[in-house]
């Protein structure tokens, strides 16, 4: 049985092992695959593993040997689920490998907005403190989180884990989610979206990207927020209409935007976020701690082994 991994570099740049997959079949690993290489590289492989390489209907039409598609991520919008289902191909994702990593990273972004640690550390290295007439200085307002309200748009595993951290900082927590749970109620008060935006000092996005959530943060919903709100996005770039957000940053309606994602990735050089004030964007690395990637690898191999045993797990189609 042939197994092909189309874009393995981000999951394993060399510090992990593919041996788990190699033990299940004849394995070929590519670091990256361009769209024009996809069909040729899949060839007669029965097992296809992808992270961000698109597997649309045309690719599946051209690769009739495919029996299984594994996604090295939680999001699976790179695969045409309907086309796969029509061919009897299960598509399996990794639903919960990065919960702690992304929750931690969300707060790394928030704390940078509050204290600008990186900036102030750079000024010290540049000699500014050494020549300062006072014993301290700061270039931005320094914000304390205790007593402030953090609103979660999307309140699944990652949102709830982040809420636990927020409560440890003494923050009030509210959440908007299409379904509610007892655990969620213990961690936050559920509110309609409009009310959540109106009361939150910090809004953190943790919802999946669906047609109904695309552009959920836009000119209208931003107008409902408190002046100077901090907006965080470690979920999906297209949840935010970036041109609307850039204007809100320029007007000061949004105090800070800190994100690990963009609508198009890698981010285009003409993105309005790159010139907007008080905007911090990092290159989609919240998920990428070694511990998190090790969990991802383990689950991906388990998914394939379960399929080979006739009992697919984490199937999304």
C-alpha angles and dihedrals in degrees: 000000000000121000121189126189107199103192112013102150100092092048093043117015089170106295097092135052132246091202093112090063093039090059091060101052149325102319130205119179125196121189092212137359126202118217091252090055099049101090094043093049094049090048109145096345115136096198120053123187118192138171106181102344107117118242104189131165093275092055092048091048089055094047108053094164093070112116102164138025121200120191117209091212144049094251115073104180090118089074125072096232095187093052090048093049091050088058094045092247113147115219113207127189137187105252107182114015098113105041097117094038095053094043090052092047092050088060092044087060093045094049091049088055090050099047110010089221094172094052095047092046089053092052090053091053088049089059100252096126092047090059097037116123089212131058091245144010139183132198100201135040108273113227129208116209101201111109095014123117122245117197122202120208099199118020110201126122097310096041091051093047090051090049089057089057092046091053090050086059090054095254127147112238131211129172143199118203135150090237131032133216138192091244090051091052090054090055103040146359111257113232137172111265095251092053093045092054091049096054103035125101089188125031117195123191118219104149126117121252110259129149089263094052099042107113093005087148105060142132093290098047092042089056088061093057127096115266108266095019118169112231121198127189122186093145118068131333097225091062084082128059095222098199090055090048093049090054090049090052091049091052093046093241086123111044096197138356117200119179141165093198140054135199090251120029127239086036113250117245090239096053111137088227092068093065100031117111121250092014123139120187126177126191103261096278104133090104097045108088111129091243091054094047091049089055090048092052093048093050093045091055091045090051091055093044090051090052091051088052090054096252110098115199132199089020113170102185 
